[in-house]
Amino acid sequence: MSDKTRRDFLKQTSTTALAAGILGGLQSGAFAAGSDTIRVGLVGCGGRGSGAARQALSTEGNVQLVAVGDAFVESVDASLTALKKAFETKPERVAVDDDHKFVGLDAYRKVIDSDVDLVILATPPGFRPTHFEYAVEKGRHVFMEKPVAVDAPGVRQVLAAAQKAKAQQLKVGVGLQRRHQNCYLDIVPRIHDGAIGDITALRVYWNSGGVWEPRRARDQVRSELEYQVWSWYYYNWLSGDHICEQHIHNLDVGLWLKQQLPVKARGMGGREVRADKRYGEIFDHHAVEYFFADGTVMSSTCSHMANCYSDVSEHAIGTKGTVDLNSNSSPKDNRITPFSGEAFVYRGENPDPYQVEHDTLFAAIRNGETYDEAESGALSTMASVLGRMCTYSGKEISWDEALNHGARVTPDNMADLAWDSAPPTVPDVDGAYPVPVPGLTRVLA
Ligand SMILES: NC(=O)c1ccc[n+]([C@@H]2O[C@H](COP(=O)([O-])OP(=O)(O)OC[C@H]3O[C@@H](n4cnc5c(N)ncnc54)[C@H](O)[C@@H]3O)[C@@H](O)[C@H]2O)c1
């Protein structure tokens, strides 16, 4: 089958299977039987991108990695070496020839323009809206890592592209893997069915020791922009700060439990222990209260502070009991405790949710099922952006104000960024970056 015929077939089978599924409750046999190959492209060959590629290539049926791209050649080489080793017994799965290894800030276009059915987007999240929009424009299925943006204009861009993806029946997965983890999949529906009554308060946390150290010295790079891209975590326009980059997981679970969006938020934060200038501009702690229309408050804290307590978990209190959730899947930490009666403790199996999220996405492509996580991923991203807007500005901000008027933190020209482009923040003569100051920093456009 030629590449074009194969892709048309993939599209057609999806449409036909969808119609069959809706009309007759049947699923298409063609892809379930693995009679065709899903060709995958990878944009962002770092830790998670390489992991996502491994999981994509471990799904059922024929699947091949055929194109990869990264800002830096080192990442492309390291990722392909690791993937080839992981698939030593199935070498046909890693089928990237030299013409399909792309390096540079425009690598995303070259990967997406290659003959791929699905693209994995796993760069720093500042680039995600641009990459997702382009993938949808080119009719590709997408697995994209969370967060899906770092600011309100980016969230709006993703929401608009999500509508276009839906109209084309493209399948979109977002790397909020708790949504595919058994302890959550078992417990959250019980809460929706009233196991703790009406939720009146939530607590969500990502308090940990932090992440990797900055990766390059100034004399190892071509430009200020390259310096920041290497150590992207420490720059708001690239990572969204750790409240977006990590704590989104817990905020997402809170919104999933509550089944509502907050109407406003307020909070405080700063950088206390990770304050050295080499750590860029982001905070090391944020504490936010999210208010819902019915008076429910979701209290959220996230910190990157070594030698302090650690807690990465989600909790809710309802009119009839409490629920505790934790991605460690331990029975101790995943339970429903009614105010009267027996507790329910999750003791089920715990398959790797990173694998499950790919298994379900690829099965949806093969079976022509609807698979659409872009919108909910964008809304959870917005919750994390709203939290950061509150902690940076020190203001109480409504959801609508934040979504409609939140300031852009990325450069305007993300699609055409080059190594000599001006980054949105630059250091002073001593190498120190301006850090947001509550009460002074403006976050609305
Ligand atoms: N779901 C999860 O549990 C989970 C875990 C880790 C990371 N992530 C997410 O995955 C994404 C990547 O994180 P990571 O830990 O893999 O980071 P990483 O630094 O290991 O990898 C990022 C890669 O993107 C490359 N890159 C940077 N800008 C690029 C551009 N414009 N075009 C192409 N490549 C570019 C970098 O060179 C690097 O190789 C982030 O959004 C992060 O939040 C999710």
The ligand as an SDF file (V2000), in Angstrom:
LIG
                    3D

 44 48  0  0  0  0  0  0  0  0999 V2000
    3.1870   13.5230   32.0530 N   0  0  0  0  0  0  0  0  0  0  0  0
    4.2440   13.5080   32.8270 C   0  0  0  0  0  0  0  0  0  0  0  0
    4.2750   12.9190   33.9010 O   0  0  0  0  0  0  0  0  0  0  0  0
    5.4680   14.2540   32.3860 C   0  0  0  0  0  0  0  0  0  0  0  0
    6.7120   13.9380   32.9390 C   0  0  0  0  0  0  0  0  0  0  0  0
    7.8300   14.6520   32.4970 C   0  0  0  0  0  0  0  0  0  0  0  0
    7.6870   15.6680   31.5690 C   0  0  0  0  0  0  0  0  0  0  0  0
    6.4420   15.9460   31.0580 N   0  0  0  0  0  0  0  0  0  0  0  0
    6.2670   17.0380   30.0800 C   0  0  0  0  0  0  0  0  0  0  0  0
    6.9550   16.7090   28.8820 O   0  0  0  0  0  0  0  0  0  0  0  0
    7.4930   17.9130   28.3010 C   0  0  0  0  0  0  0  0  0  0  0  0
    8.9910   17.7020   28.1120 C   0  0  0  0  0  0  0  0  0  0  0  0
    9.5880   17.4560   29.3540 O   0  0  0  0  0  0  0  0  0  0  0  0
   10.9300   16.5980   29.4880 P   0  0  0  0  0  0  0  0  0  0  0  0
   11.0200   16.2130   30.9250 O   0  0  0  0  0  0  0  0  0  0  0  0
   10.9690   15.5610   28.4560 O   0  0  0  0  0  0  0  0  0  0  0  0
   12.0140   17.7120   29.1760 O   0  0  0  0  0  0  0  0  0  0  0  0
   13.4360   17.5040   28.4770 P   0  0  0  0  0  0  0  0  0  0  0  0
   14.1940   18.7520   28.6900 O   0  0  0  0  0  0  0  0  0  0  0  0
   14.0120   16.2040   28.9030 O   0  0  0  0  0  0  0  0  0  0  0  0
   13.0490   17.3770   26.9400 O   0  0  0  0  0  0  0  0  0  0  0  0
   12.5810   18.4500   26.1720 C   0  0  0  0  0  0  0  0  0  0  0  0
   13.2170   18.3180   24.8050 C   0  0  0  0  0  0  0  0  0  0  0  0
   12.6520   19.3030   23.9240 O   0  0  0  0  0  0  0  0  0  0  0  0
   13.7180   19.8570   23.1610 C   0  0  0  0  0  0  0  0  0  0  0  0
   13.2740   21.1530   22.6440 N   0  0  0  0  0  0  0  0  0  0  0  0
   13.2530   22.3590   23.2700 C   0  0  0  0  0  0  0  0  0  0  0  0
   12.6790   23.2770   22.4670 N   0  0  0  0  0  0  0  0  0  0  0  0
   12.3730   22.6530   21.3160 C   0  0  0  0  0  0  0  0  0  0  0  0
   11.7660   23.0810   20.1100 C   0  0  0  0  0  0  0  0  0  0  0  0
   11.3350   24.3410   19.9300 N   0  0  0  0  0  0  0  0  0  0  0  0
   11.6150   22.1880   19.1130 N   0  0  0  0  0  0  0  0  0  0  0  0
   12.0400   20.9150   19.2620 C   0  0  0  0  0  0  0  0  0  0  0  0
   12.6050   20.4490   20.4060 N   0  0  0  0  0  0  0  0  0  0  0  0
   12.7520   21.3100   21.4210 C   0  0  0  0  0  0  0  0  0  0  0  0
   14.8720   19.9060   24.1100 C   0  0  0  0  0  0  0  0  0  0  0  0
   16.1030   20.0340   23.4340 O   0  0  0  0  0  0  0  0  0  0  0  0
   14.7210   18.5850   24.8370 C   0  0  0  0  0  0  0  0  0  0  0  0
   15.4030   17.5400   24.1770 O   0  0  0  0  0  0  0  0  0  0  0  0
    7.1150   19.0370   29.2480 C   0  0  0  0  0  0  0  0  0  0  0  0
    5.9290   19.6440   28.8310 O   0  0  0  0  0  0  0  0  0  0  0  0
    6.8520   18.3420   30.5620 C   0  0  0  0  0  0  0  0  0  0  0  0
    5.9450   19.0160   31.3870 O   0  0  0  0  0  0  0  0  0  0  0  0
    5.3480   15.2510   31.4400 C   0  0  0  0  0  0  0  0  0  0  0  0
  1  2  1  0
  2  3  2  0
  2  4  1  0
  4  5  1  0
  4 44  2  0
  5  6  2  0
  6  7  1  0
  7  8  2  0
  8  9  1  0
  8 44  1  0
  9 10  1  0
  9 42  1  0
 10 11  1  0
 11 12  1  0
 11 40  1  0
 12 13  1  0
 13 14  1  0
 14 15  2  0
 14 16  1  0
 14 17  1  0
 17 18  1  0
 18 19  2  0
 18 20  1  0
 18 21  1  0
 21 22  1  0
 22 23  1  0
 23 24  1  0
 23 38  1  0
 24 25  1  0
 25 26  1  0
 25 36  1  0
 26 27  1  0
 26 35  1  0
 27 28  2  0
 28 29  1  0
 29 30  1  0
 29 35  2  0
 30 31  1  0
 30 32  2  0
 32 33  1  0
 33 34  2  0
 34 35  1  0
 36 37  1  0
 36 38  1  0
 38 39  1  0
 40 41  1  0
 40 42  1  0
 42 43  1  0
M  CHG  2   8   1  16  -1
M  END
$$$$
